Amino acid sequence: MATEVEKIVLAGTDDHDLTKLAEYEAVGGYRALTKARAMTPQDVTEELITSELRGRGGAFFPTGRKWSFVPSKEQIPKPHYLVVNADESEPGSFKDNEILSRVPHRFIEGYLITAHAIDCDKVFVYIRGEYSGPYEILVSALEELKDRPELRGEVTIVVHRGAGAYICGEETALLDSLEGKRGNPRLKPPFPAVQGLYDGPTLINNVETLSNAPHIIASGAEWFRSLGTEQSPGTKVVSVSGDVQRPGNYEIELGIETKRLINGLAGGPLPGRKIKGIFPGGSSSPVLLPEECLDVPYSFEAMQEAGSMLGSGSIIVFDETTSVVELALRTARFYHHESCGKCTPCREGTNWTVKMLERMIRGEATPIDLETVASVQTNIIGNCLCVLGDSMAIPIGSMVKKFRDEFTEAIQQGVPERLAA
């Protein structure tokens, strides 16, 4: 692994204003698009498969393989669609905000390359409604392309602002929202690649994922695979937040030690405090103790082996001043509020979890309530249409397991209420 981090997604942002088309072209912008359009769609997809780029939205599924699932127009003679998930509603994740704000043209070039790869001329960007700044920057960048038809090509681009629903980060709920319906997850199959937006073949990818495509096409799959680890090639923009001295986004080469990211780049815990626990991949990832992850490489496979996951690449650090019971309640309240209510395990399970944790906070719980909280999480996991229920059950279950004494103490004495009801 290289000693110095070679930036890919945020390359050039330190020395240039890459929100401007002229400056982006000055650092080689849109050359990869020209190269890709000289290749067949199949060759572009094959290059992505060879690069072994994994999706940067949370599932970490191989990107090229996902592209290859979209049938050709000869197989299904319907309009094909590319939908970009720019909703970024996972607590702790704010990387796409920075990508859209600082390198909008790299993102645009990435999705134009992708549109060519799947033979599609209609692109929808579903952006989080609260991202007013990134939205304006993206629209401004698209305005610059109006006078450059050789870059834009025949592709129609629609930027759609969401209304702040976490569930619309789930790809099929996102599709329903785009179609003007209530954002609810769909039954699968059929899968979006075959029957997605307006019943046409649809590819759904994340902002950061597509922003890697220009560099892969320009420099080649082998170059990309020389960065990172065997199973997690390339770089990752990681959002670090919580009880650290320098919260922010850091583009790192996958496989660096987690402590180098938290204690080095993010400055470590606040003065005089110690780290108590870490969410390695956003609020929906299992919590790890410092001794379980600080010496572990920050990669997909290493985090999985440690008992958690890389997720969207959003590290949340909490220190010894944090009440884990309150943290669990705050987490549960969020997912309960955002549940669409379509499936019973999620609708009822999130509600039960909130109520039982509130009883603990008030000192009204009994020891059996702790066992009930743990069993409710087990009954939710794997039994819902989408992963929203799991997104609450997995971190809550890990907190109960690793900080059981703290929950027992809360049952006996309660916890001073600091959370708004």
C-alpha positions in Angstrom: 0.0 0.0 0.0 1.3 3.5 -0.8 2.5 5.7 2.0 1.0 8.9 0.6 -2.7 8.8 -0.2 -3.4 9.2 -3.9 -6.8 11.0 -4.0 -9.3 9.9 -6.7 -12.7 11.3 -5.9 -11.4 14.6 -4.4 -8.2 14.8 -6.5 -7.3 18.4 -7.5 -9.6 20.1 -5.0 -6.8 21.5 -2.9 -5.4 23.6 -5.8 -8.4 24.2 -8.1 -12.0 25.3 -8.0 -13.4 22.2 -9.6 -16.9 23.5 -9.5 -16.0 25.4 -12.7 -15.9 23.6 -16.0 -12.8 25.4 -17.3 -10.8 24.4 -14.2 -12.0 20.8 -14.2 -11.0 20.5 -17.9 -7.6 22.0 -17.1 -6.8 19.0 -14.8 -8.0 16.5 -17.4 -11.7 16.6 -16.8 -14.0 14.9 -19.3 -11.1 13.2 -21.2 -12.2 9.9 -19.6 -15.7 10.5 -21.0 -14.3 10.9 -24.5 -12.3 7.8 -24.1 -15.3 5.8 -22.8 -17.5 6.9 -25.7 -14.8 5.6 -28.1 -15.2 2.2 -26.4 -18.2 -0.2 -26.6 -20.6 -0.2 -23.6 -19.5 -3.8 -22.9 -15.8 -2.8 -22.8 -16.6 0.0 -20.4 -18.5 -2.3 -18.1 -15.7 -4.9 -18.4 -13.2 -2.3 -17.3 -15.2 -1.6 -14.2 -15.6 -5.3 -13.5 -11.8 -5.8 -13.7 -11.2 -2.8 -11.4 -13.2 -4.5 -8.7 -14.6 -1.2 -7.6 -17.3 -1.9 -4.9 -20.3 0.4 -4.4 -19.7 3.2 -1.9 -23.3 3.5 -0.8 -23.2 0.9 2.0 -23.8 -2.5 0.5 -20.3 -2.6 -1.1 -21.5 -4.7 -4.0 -19.2 -5.0 -7.0 -20.0 -2.0 -9.3 -19.2 -3.5 -12.7 -21.2 -6.7 -12.0 -24.2 -4.5 -11.0 -23.9 -2.6 -14.3 -23.8 -6.0 -16.2 -27.2 -7.0 -14.7 -28.9 -4.3 -16.9 -30.2 -6.1 -20.0 -29.6 -4.7 -23.5 -32.3 -2.8 -25.4 -32.4 -5.8 -27.7 -33.4 -8.0 -24.7 -35.8 -5.5 -23.3 -36.9 -2.9 -25.8 -37.9 -0.2 -23.3 -36.3 3.0 -22.1 -33.3 2.4 -19.8 -32.7 4.6 -16.8 -29.8 5.5 -14.6 -30.8 6.7 -11.1 -28.3 8.3 -8.8 -28.9 8.0 -5.1 -27.7 11.3 -3.7 -30.1 11.1 -0.7 -27.4 10.4 1.9 -29.7 10.2 4.9 -27.5 7.8 7.0 -26.7 9.5 10.3 -22.9 10.2 10.3 -22.6 10.3 6.5 -21.8 13.6 4.8 -19.3 12.6 2.1 -21.7 13.0 -0.9 -22.4 16.5 0.3 -18.7 17.4 -0.1 -18.3 15.5 -3.4 -21.3 17.4 -5.0 -20.0 20.7 -3.5 -16.4 20.4 -4.6 -16.2 18.1 -7.6 -19.7 18.2 -9.3 -18.2 17.8 -12.8 -16.3 14.6 -11.8 -19.6 13.2 -10.6 -21.3 14.4 -13.8 -18.6 12.8 -15.9 -19.0 9.6 -13.9 -22.7 9.3 -14.5 -22.3 10.1 -18.2 -19.7 7.3 -18.5 -22.2 5.0 -16.7 -25.1 6.1 -19.0 -22.9 5.1 -22.0 -22.1 1.7 -20.4 -25.7 0.7 -19.9 -26.9 2.4 -23.2 -29.1 4.9 -21.4 -30.1 8.4 -22.3 -32.1 9.4 -19.2 -30.5 10.1 -15.9 -32.3 11.0 -12.6 -30.3 12.4 -9.7 -32.3 12.0 -6.5 -30.7 14.5 -4.1 -31.5 15.0 -0.4 -33.8 17.9 0.0 -31.8 19.5 2.8 -28.7 19.7 0.6 -29.6 23.2 -0.8 -25.9 24.2 -1.3 -24.8 21.0 -3.2 -28.1 21.2 -5.2 -27.3 24.7 -6.4 -23.7 23.8 -7.2 -24.8 20.8 -9.2 -27.4 22.7 -11.1 -24.9 25.4 -11.9 -22.4 22.8 -13.2 -25.1 21.3 -15.4 -25.9 24.8 -16.8 -22.3 25.1 -17.9 -22.7 21.9 -20.0 -25.6 23.4 -21.9 -23.2 25.1 -24.3 -21.1 21.9 -24.6 -23.3 19.4 -26.5 -20.2 17.2 -27.3 -19.9 16.5 -23.5 -23.6 16.3 -22.6 -24.4 14.2 -25.6 -28.0 13.0 -26.0 -28.5 12.4 -22.3 -31.5 14.0 -20.5 -30.7 14.8 -16.9 -33.3 15.4 -14.2 -32.3 16.6 -10.7 -35.0 15.7 -8.2 -35.1 16.9 -4.7 -36.3 14.5 -2.0 -38.3 15.5 1.0 -36.1 14.2 3.8 -37.3 10.6 4.2 -34.6 8.1 5.3 -36.6 5.3 3.7 -36.0 6.9 0.3 -32.3 6.0 0.6 -33.5 2.4 0.0 -33.3 2.0 -3.8 -36.9 0.7 -4.5 -38.5 3.3 -2.1 -36.4 5.9 -4.0 -37.9 4.7 -7.3 -41.5 5.0 -5.9 -40.7 8.5 -4.7 -39.4 9.5 -8.1 -42.6 8.2 -9.7 -44.6 10.5 -7.4 -45.7 7.8 -4.9 -45.2 7.4 -1.2 -41.6 6.1 -0.6 -42.2 2.5 0.3 -39.8 -0.4 -0.5 -40.9 -2.8 -3.2 -41.1 -6.6 -3.2 -38.2 -8.2 -5.1 -38.2 -9.8 -7.6 -38.5 -8.1 -10.0 -35.3 -6.4 -9.4 -34.7 -2.8 -10.6 -32.2 -3.9 -13.2 -35.0 -5.6 -15.1 -38.1 -3.7 -13.9 -37.3 -0.4 -12.1 -38.3 3.2 -12.8 -41.5 3.4 -14.9 -41.1 -0.4 -15.2 -38.0 0.0 -17.4 -34.5 -1.5 -16.8 -32.8 0.7 -14.2 -29.4 1.0 -12.7 -29.1 2.7 -9.2 -25.7 3.9 -8.0 -24.4 6.1 -5.3 -22.6 9.5 -5.9 -19.2 8.4 -4.6 -19.3 5.2 -6.6 -19.9 7.0 -9.9 -17.3 9.6 -9.1 -14.6 6.9 -9.2 -15.5 5.9 -12.8 -13.5 8.7 -14.6 -10.2 7.8 -13.0 -10.7 4.1 -13.6 -11.4 4.7 -17.3 -8.6 7.2 -17.7 -5.9 5.3 -15.8 -7.1 1.7 -16.1 -8.4 -1.0 -13.9 -5.0 -2.4 -12.9 -3.9 1.1 -11.6 -7.1 1.3 -9.5 -6.5 -2.2 -8.1 -3.0 -1.2 -7.0 -4.5 1.0 -4.4 -6.2 -0.3 -1.2 -6.5 -4.0 -0.4 -7.3 -7.1 -2.5 -10.9 -7.2 -1.5 -11.3 -3.4 -1.0 -9.4 -1.7 -3.8 -9.2 2.1 -4.3 -9.8 4.9 -1.9 -12.8 5.9 0.3 -14.1 9.3 1.4 -14.7 8.7 5.1 -16.9 10.9 7.2 -15.6 11.1 10.8 -17.9 12.7 13.4 -18.7 12.6 17.1 -16.3 13.0 20.0 -13.1 13.8 18.0 -11.1 17.0 17.7 -11.2 17.4 13.9 -14.5 15.9 12.5 -14.7 16.0 8.7 -14.3 14.1 5.5 -11.0 12.3 4.7 -10.2 10.5 1.5 -8.0 7.5 2.6 -6.6 4.5 0.9 -8.7 1.5 2.0 -6.7 -0.7 4.4 -5.0 2.0 6.6 -5.2 1.3 10.3 -8.5 2.7 11.8 -6.5 4.4 14.6 -4.5 6.4 11.9 -7.8 7.7 10.6 -9.4 8.5 14.1 -6.4 9.4 16.2 -4.3 10.8 13.3 -6.4 12.6 10.7 -9.4 13.3 12.9 -7.2 14.3 15.9 -8.3 11.6 18.4 -10.7 12.1 21.3 -11.3 15.4 23.0 -8.6 16.5 25.5 -8.7 14.4 28.8 -11.2 11.9 27.4 -11.1 8.3 26.2 -12.9 6.6 23.4 -15.7 4.4 24.7 -17.1 3.0 21.4 -17.1 3.4 17.6 -19.7 3.0 14.9 -17.4 2.1 11.9 -20.0 2.5 9.2 -22.7 4.9 10.3 -25.4 4.6 12.9 -26.7 1.4 11.4 -23.4 -0.5 11.9 -22.6 -2.7 15.0 -20.8 -0.8 17.7 -17.2 -1.8 18.3 -15.0 -1.2 21.4 -11.7 0.6 20.8 -9.7 -2.5 21.4 -11.7 -4.3 18.8 -11.1 -1.9 15.9 -8.4 0.7 16.4 -5.6 -1.6 15.3 -7.7 -3.1 12.5 -7.4 -2.0 8.8 -10.2 0.1 7.7 -11.5 -2.1 4.9 -14.6 -4.0 4.0 -13.2 -7.4 4.9 -11.4 -6.4 8.1 -14.4 -4.6 9.5 -16.6 -7.6 8.7 -14.1 -9.9 10.5 -14.1 -7.5 13.5 -17.9 -8.0 13.8 -19.1 -4.8 12.2 -19.2 -3.3 8.7 -17.8 -0.5 6.6 -21.2 0.6 5.5 -21.2 4.0 3.9 -17.8 4.8 5.4 -19.1 7.0 8.3 -17.2 6.7 11.6 -19.1 8.0 14.7 -16.9 8.1 17.8 -18.4 8.4 21.3 -16.4 8.9 24.5 -16.7 8.0 28.2 -19.0 10.9 28.9 -21.7 9.3 26.7 -24.6 7.3 28.3 -24.9 4.2 26.0 -28.6 3.8 27.1 -29.3 7.4 25.9 -27.4 6.7 22.8 -29.4 3.6 22.1 -32.7 5.5 22.7 -31.6 8.3 20.4 -30.7 5.7 17.7 -34.0 3.8 18.2 -36.1 7.0 18.1 -34.6 8.0 14.7 -35.4 4.7 13.0 -38.8 4.4 14.6 -39.6 7.9 13.2 -38.3 7.0 9.8 -39.9 3.6 9.5 -42.5 3.6 6.6 -44.6 1.1 8.6 -45.1 -1.3 5.7 -43.8 -4.4 7.5 -44.8 -5.5 11.0 -41.4 -6.5 12.5 -40.0 -3.0 11.7 -43.2 -1.0 12.5 -43.8 -2.8 15.9 -40.2 -3.6 16.7 -38.9 -0.1 16.5 -41.9 1.1 18.6 -41.4 -1.5 21.3 -37.7 -0.8 21.4 -38.2 3.0 22.0 -40.8 2.4 24.7 -38.7 -0.1 26.6 -35.6 2.1 26.4 -37.6 5.0 27.7 -38.7 2.9 30.6 -35.1 2.2 31.4 -34.2 5.9 31.3 -37.0 6.6 33.7 -35.9 3.8 36.0 -39.2 1.9 35.6 -37.9 -1.1 33.7 -37.4 -4.6 35.1 -34.6 -7.1 34.3 -36.9 -9.0 31.9 -37.2 -5.8 29.8 -33.5 -6.0 28.9 -34.0 -9.6 27.7 -37.1 -8.4 25.7 -35.1 -5.6 24.1 -32.5 -8.1 23.0 -35.0 -10.6 21.7 -37.0 -7.9 19.8 -33.8 -7.0 17.8 -33.2 -10.6 16.9 -36.8 -10.9 15.7 -36.4 -7.8 13.5 -33.2 -8.8 11.7 -33.7 -10.4 8.3 -37.5 -10.3 8.6 -38.3 -7.0 6.8 -38.8 -5.9 3.2 -35.8 -3.6 3.4 -32.9 -3.0 5.9 -34.4 -0.1 7.8 -35.5 -2.4 10.7 -32.1 -4.1 10.7 -30.5 -0.7 10.7 -31.9 -0.1 14.2 -31.8 -3.7 15.5 -28.1 -4.3 14.6 -26.6 -1.4 16.5 -29.0 -1.6 19.4 -28.3 -5.3 19.8 -24.5 -4.7 19.8 -24.9 -2.0 22.4 -26.9 -4.2 24.7 -24.4 -7.0 24.3 -21.2 -4.9 24.8 -22.5 -2.5 27.5 -24.9 -4.8 29.4 -23.8 -3.5 32.8 -24.7 0.0 31.8 -28.2 -1.1 30.8 -28.6 -3.1 34.1 -27.6 -0.1 36.1 -30.2 2.0 34.2 -32.8 -0.5 35.1 -31.9 -0.2 38.8 -31.4 3.5 39.0 -32.7 5.1 35.8 -30.7 7.8 33.8 -31.2 11.5 34.1 -33.4 12.4 31.1 -31.5 14.6 28.7 -33.3 13.7 25.5 -36.4 15.5 24.4 -39.5 13.3 24.4 
